[in-house]
Amino acid sequence: MSDQQLLRRLLAGEDAAYRELVQRYQGAMRAVAFAIVGSRHAEEVVQDAWLAVVRSLAGFEQRASLKTWLLSITANLARTRLKHNRREVLLDDLPGPHGSVDEARFDAGDHWRQPPTAWHDDSPEALLAEDELRQCLERTLVSLSELQSSVLLLRERQMLELDEIAGLLEISQANVRVLLHRARLKVFATLEHFEETGQC
């Protein structure tokens, strides 16, 4: 389904169309928010962006693509949040004990460290190697700077053009190229090392 068809269904108020929209663009919105405000506030920015989208959808003038419009809303809200965050004192920054209930079960992005696994017909050896490689790649992605990680996700997963990424993150296209190149080098180095040694 094209964005144009999806937009018509959204304007008609179809619940399924909203679910499709979230599924299609949530990852890209999260990557933009993450690049601007970091992991601590990215989810809140994305939630605020979805509220803004729902409120503004009827007034969407289609001067840009639906995707660009969504990501622009996210980027603008993230920049506003960043300005606000610079003025606020966070509890995490204060000395003293604090924490959440059983936080060891969740990663820095509040996702399960070990989500339920899907059933595979692969051999145990293949599954083990696949899992080890995934862990190696996850460690590599976590080790990237926030900008490198976001540029990589926006380019490779969301297939945005370099000029779109530059506009959303308010950095030059040359900077986008450098960040993307460095991120890819680290990912490829991890893959090559794993293929040669079977280890991270």
C-alpha positions, 0 to 999 in steps of 0.5 A, spaced: 500 500 500 502 506 498 503 512 502 497 516 498 492 510 499 494 509 507 493 517 508 486 516 504 484 511 509 487 515 515 483 521 513 477 516 513 478 514 520 480 507 519 484 504 526 487 499 521 491 504 517 493 507 524 496 501 526 500 500 519 502 507 519 505 506 526 508 499 524 511 503 518 514 509 521 515 508 528 523 505 527 525 511 523 521 516 528 525 513 534 532 513 530 531 521 529 529 522 536 534 518 539 539 522 534 537 528 537 535 527 545 539 520 546 536 514 549 533 517 555 528 521 552 527 518 545 521 514 547 517 520 550 519 524 544 516 519 539 509 518 543 509 526 543 510 526 535 504 521 534 499 525 538 501 531 534 500 527 528 493 525 530 491 532 532 494 535 525 493 529 520 487 533 517 491 539 516 496 535 512 497 539 506 502 534 502 507 538 500 512 533 503 511 525 503 508 522 509 514 520 511 518 526 511 512 530 515 512 525 520 520 525 521 520 533 521 514 533 526 519 528 530 525 532 529 522 539 531 519 536 538 526 532 539 529 539 538 524 542 543 525 537 548 533 538 548 532 545 549 528 543 555 532 538 558 538 542 558 534 546 563 532 541 568 535 537 573 534 529 572 534 525 578 539 520 575 544 525 575 543 526 583 548 522 588 544 517 592 541 510 591 535 510 586 533 505 581 527 501 578 524 495 579 528 489 577 531 493 572 536 488 570 531 485 566 531 491 561 536 494 557 537 502 556 532 503 552 527 499 556 526 493 552 526 486 554 534 483 554 531 476 553 525 477 549 521 471 548 524 467 542 520 464 536 520 457 534 526 455 529 527 449 525 534 450 525 539 446 528 541 448 535 548 449 532 546 454 527 541 457 532 547 458 537 551 461 532 546 466 530 545 468 537 552 469 538 553 473 532 546 477 533 549 479 540 556 481 537 552 486 532 548 489 538 554 490 542 557 494 536 551 498 535 551 500 542 558 502 542 557 507 536 555 514 538 548 516 538 549 520 531 552 514 528 547 509 530 541 514 528 544 515 521 546 508 520 538 506 522 535 511 518 539 510 512 539 502 512 533 500 515 529 506 513 532 507 506 532 515 507 536 519 502 543 522 505 540 529 504 533 527 508 538 525 514 542 531 514 535 535 514 532 532 519 538 531 524 541 538 522 548 536 520 551 537 513 551 531 508 558 531 508 558 529 516 552 524 514 557 521 509 562 520 514 558 518 520 555 512 515 562 510 513 564 509 520 558 506 522 558 501 517 566 500 518 565 498 525 559 493 523 563 490 517 569 489 522 565 485 527 562 481 521 569 479 519 572 478 525 566 473 527 566 469 521 574 468 522 574 467 529 567 465 531 567 470 537 566 478 538 
